[in-house]
């Protein structure tokens, strides 16, 4: 099928402009405009995701910040997907891809890669005890992230299995838990992040690896000065120990990390002494010990994070004190009493807003219950009336039959 001339000319114009930009050099352009534009993921922890403050953070983002700092320019983060990150680079919308870009021969035909800064392998997340070897996944349904290298690798390793693409890993995880797929496949570290989101266990990552995954930063092809800058910066970061710090920040065992986290109680659950908590700052860990404070900043009791699923955090508190705990109380993890009081003091507006929201929900729930009760009462009265009318019909019929006047 022939393409319209206008489409061909537009494409050629884009290629010409990108070629001219590459010839001039991204390095010079970035210095001139004072901004480095990096394409990053915003929903793939810990590489790139939106934190509780609404900012994009992550392992790849920290590298992008280091490049910008080295150049003495500002950093602009542009969310990209697996499918559009290369087009965004080739069309000049971003200066560098910092989004879990796995090196492979097909991609190297379109762009240049930096030296490897991260190496991992592709594995599977499955229900415990269901998979021991790769053969156990043949003729099964496998979930992958749409447009990722994992998708193609899974097709090659499991040609007789059904590969189901999802827009993000959370949807894939949900499908796995609902029994819609038998496994989810991706980089091992991504799978470990997903595994930590499952509150009750029952899932595992078997020792089956179907590929090595060297990650590199994507650079426009032929842009040698910028590529050289990125590679030298990576080397400098390795020699200074900065890469080790970034790795520890995002991949160290959670038990070794001690960042404070705060949340507020939304409501009590059906389980006694268990409360639903909204995270306000920091990241909570499963099984972590927490402290409970009232809105005035007074310590009430201790508790434990029982379950975490996506944004839902469930905390068990001391049963003897559970009756005194209510919506609006603050939950603190890895925080001193003074630090928690300072948090409460500086976040009064936020806490009050949450409390109003909870009251609004409770009021609506109460109204719904009353409305349902009225409807049930009306229904019962209608049923009673119908029974009464039926009895009257029967009674009148009996009178008419025996006394026809």
N, C-alpha and C positions, 0 to 999 in steps of 0.2 A: 504494500500500500504506500503510495507516494504521500509525503508530508507537504502541506502548503508551504509555498516559498517563504511566507512571513515567519513561519515557525523555524525553518532552516536558518534564515538570516538572523533571527533572534538568538538561536543557539550559537551560531558562529560569532555573534557579537559578544556573548557571554564568555566564550572560550578565548576570544581575542583580549577582552578586558582582564580576565584572570591571568592569561599568559603575560600581559604587560605588567600586571601587579607582581607576578613572580619574578619577571626580569628585573624590575625595579628593586624588589626585595622586601619581604614582610618586615624584616628587622628595621629597615629605614622607615617604612610606613608607620610602624607601631611607635617608634621614637618621635616621628613627626606629629602624629595625632595625640600622643600621650596616653594611649589606651591599648591594652592587649585584650582582644576579644577571644575568649575560650569557650568552645562548645563542650558542655558537661552534661552528665545525667543528673536528673533531679528526683529520681525515684528508685535508685539502686544503691542502698546502703551496703557497705560503708564507703563506696567509691564516690558517689554523688547523690545527695538527697536533701530534702528540705527539713531543717530542724524545727524545734518548737518555737523559735523566734521568727520563723518564716524565711530564714536565709538558707541558701544552698551551701552545704558543707560536705566534707568527705576527703578521702585519701587522694583522689585525682585533683580535687580542688586545691588542696594544700600545695601540690606541685605547681599548679597554675599560678598560685599566689607567689611562689618562690621565683618563677620566671619573671613575673611582673615587677617584683621587688628588685630583682637583679638589673632590670632595664630602667628602673626608676620611673615607672608609669603606673597608672591606675589599672585595675583589673575589672573587666566586664564579663559576667557569666551569662551565657546563652544556653538555655535548656535544649538538648537535642535528644533524638531517639536513635536506636540502632540503625533504622532505615534511612534517616535523613542527615546523619552526621557527616558523611562523605560529600553529598551534594552541597551541604551548607559550606563546607570548606572550599570545594571547587568553584562555587559561585561567588566566593569572596565575602560571605556573610560572617564568617569567623576566621580567626588567624591561626588557630591550632585546635586539634581535637584532643581533649583530655577526658575521654569517656570510655575507659575500659577497652581500648582498641587493640584487638588481638592481631598480631602480624600473620599474614598469609600471602601466598604468591599472587592471588587474584587482586587483592587490595594493593599490593606493591606495584601493580601495573598502573594504578590511578593516582597514587600519592607516595610520598617518602615517609619512612618511619624513623623515629629516634632510636637510640640504643634502648635495649630492654631495661625497664625500670621495675618490672614486677613479673614474676613467673608463677603460674599456678597450673591446675589441670582440671579437666571437665569430669564431673562425677554425677551421681544421681541421689536424689532425696526420695526415700520410699518408706512404706510402713515396715516396722520392725519384723524381721524374720521372713519377709516375702522374697528377698533377692540375695543370692549368694554369689552367682556368676552372671556374666553378661547374657548367657543363654536364657536366664530366667526373665529377661526383659524382651525377648523375641516375641513377636505377635502381641505385644502389649500396647497400651496407649501412653505416649510420653509427652509431657508438657514442656514447652520451651518458650523463650522470649522471642517474639516476632522480629525477624530481620537480623538476628544475632548469628555469630559463627556457630554457636551451640546448636542451632537448628540444622545447619548443613552437616555438622559432624555427627549429630544423632541419626540423621537419615543414612549416612554412610555406614555407621557402626551397626545400625539396626534397620536394615532395608525392609524387613517384613513387619515392622511395627508401625503403628499409626502415630504420626507426629502432629501434635496440636499446638499451634502458636497462640500465645497470649500477649496482650499489650504490655503487661508488666508481671513481675514475679509474684506479687500478692494475689493476683487473679489465678495464677498457676498453683500457688499454695492452697488457695481456697478450693480449687478443683480437685487437688490431691486429697484434701481432708473430706471432701464430699463424695469421694469415690469415682469422680468423673475421669480421672487419669490414674495410671498405676505408678507413675514416677514423674519427677520434675528434674531436668538436667541443666546444669550451668557450671560456672567456675565453683570450685569447692568452697571458697570463702563466702560467696553469695549464698550458697546452700546452707552454710553454717549460720549465716544471718537469718535465713528463713526458719531454720530449725529452732533458733532461740525464740521465735515468735509463737511456737506451738506450746500452749500452757500445760497440757497434761502428758507430754511425751508420746511414746508409741511410734515414733518415727526415727529413722537413722540414715546415715550416709555410708553405704557399704564401701569396702576397699576395692572399688572398680573404677579405673581411670581410662578414658577412651581417647585422651589427647593431652599434649603439653600445650600450655597457653601463655606464650610470651607476649607481654603487653608493651606497646610503644605509643608515643605521642604522634599524631598524624600531622604532617606538614605538606604543603603544596609541592608537587613534583618539581624538581629543579631549583628549589629555593635553598641553595647551598649555605648561604650565610646564616639564615635563620636556623637551619638544621644543625649547623656547627655550633651556634650559640646554645641551642637546647641541649645537645650532647655534652658540651663543656660544663653547662650548669648542673646537669645530672651527676657528672663526675665530681665536680666540686662539692656537691651536696653529700655524695657518698663519702668523700675523704674527710669532710668536716663532721660527719656523724648526723647530719640533718635528716637524711633518708631513714636512718634507724629510728630517730625520734618520731618521724611521721608514721612509720610502720607500727611502732609501739602504741602510738596514740589511737590508731584505728583497729589494730588487730591483736593487741595484747589481751591476755585472759581478763575477763571482766573483774575477777576478784582482785586484780592488782590496780585497778583504776578506782580513784576515790573522789570523783567529782560530785559535788552536792546536787541533789535533785529535790524539787518541791512540787507538791500537788495539793489539790483541795478535794474534800469529800463531796460527792454529788448526792449519794443516797445509800441507804442500807439495802442489802440484797436479801433474797429469801433464806440464805444461809446465815445463821445467827452469828453476830460479831464480825461479819464480812461486809466490807463497804466498797462501792465503786468510786474510784478516784480519777480525777482529771489531772493529767500532768501539766504543770505550768512552766517549769524550768528544769533543764537537765534530763537525764535518761535513767529510768528506774530499772532495776534488775530483779529477776525472779529469785525468791528466797532471801532477799536482802532484809535486814532489820531496819525498821523505820520508827520514827517518833511521831506522836500525835499532839498537836497544839490547838488550843482554842483560838478564836479570832482575836483575843486580847494578847496572845503570845505566851500564855501559860502552858507549861507541859502537862499533859493529861495521862498518857500511858505509852507503852511500847506496842509495836505491831510487826507483822511480817508480810512481805509481798508474796501472795500465793500464786497468782496467775497474771500473765500479760499477753494480750492478744490485740495486735495493732494498737489502737489508742485506748483500749480498755484495760485498766489496771485494777486488780482486785486485792485488797489489803485486809488481813485478819488482825483485829485488835484484841487487847486483853479483855476477856469475856466479863471480868468483874467490873470493867469500866465502860463496856460497850453501850450501856444505857445512857451514859452522859455524852456520848459522841454523836454528832449530828452534821448535817450538811453545812458547809462553810468552814469546818475545821481544816487545819493544814497538816499535811503529811510531809515529813522531812526525812531524807535519806543521806547519810554521810555528811550531816550538817550539825554544827554545835547549836546549843540552845540560843546563844547570842546571835549566831548567823541566821537562825530561823526567825527570831524576833525582828531582826533587821529586815528580812525578806517580807515579813508580814507588815511591818511599818511602811515600807516603800511601795507596797503593792496593794494598798487598801482599796483603791478604785477598782482594780481587777477583781479582787476577792468579793467586793460588794456586788459587782456586775454578775459574777458567777452565782452568788447567793440569790440575786433577783431572778436570774434565769432558772435556778432550781425551784424557787417559790412559784414562778410562773408555770413551770411544768407540773408541779404538785397541784397547783390550783386547777390547771386544765384537766389533770387526771381526776381530781375530785369532782369537777364538773361533769366529766365523761361518766364517772361512776354514778353520779346522781341522775344524769340523763338516761343511762342504761337502766337504772332502778325504776325510773318513771315509765320507761317503755315496757319493762317487764311487768310492772303493776298494771299498766293499761292493757297489756296482752292478757294477763290473768283475768282482769275484769271483763274483757271481751269474751273470753272463753266461758267464764261463769254466766254471762248474759246469754250466750248461745245455748248453754245447758239448760238455763232457766226457761228460755223460749221453747226449747224442745220438750221440756216437761209440761209446759203450758199447752202446747199443741196436743200432746198425748192426753192431757187431762181434759181439754176442750173436746177432743175427739171422742173420749169416753162419754162425756155428758151429752154430746150431740147424738151419739149412738143409742143411749139409753133414754134420753128425753128429747125427742126430735122436734118438740114445739119450738 
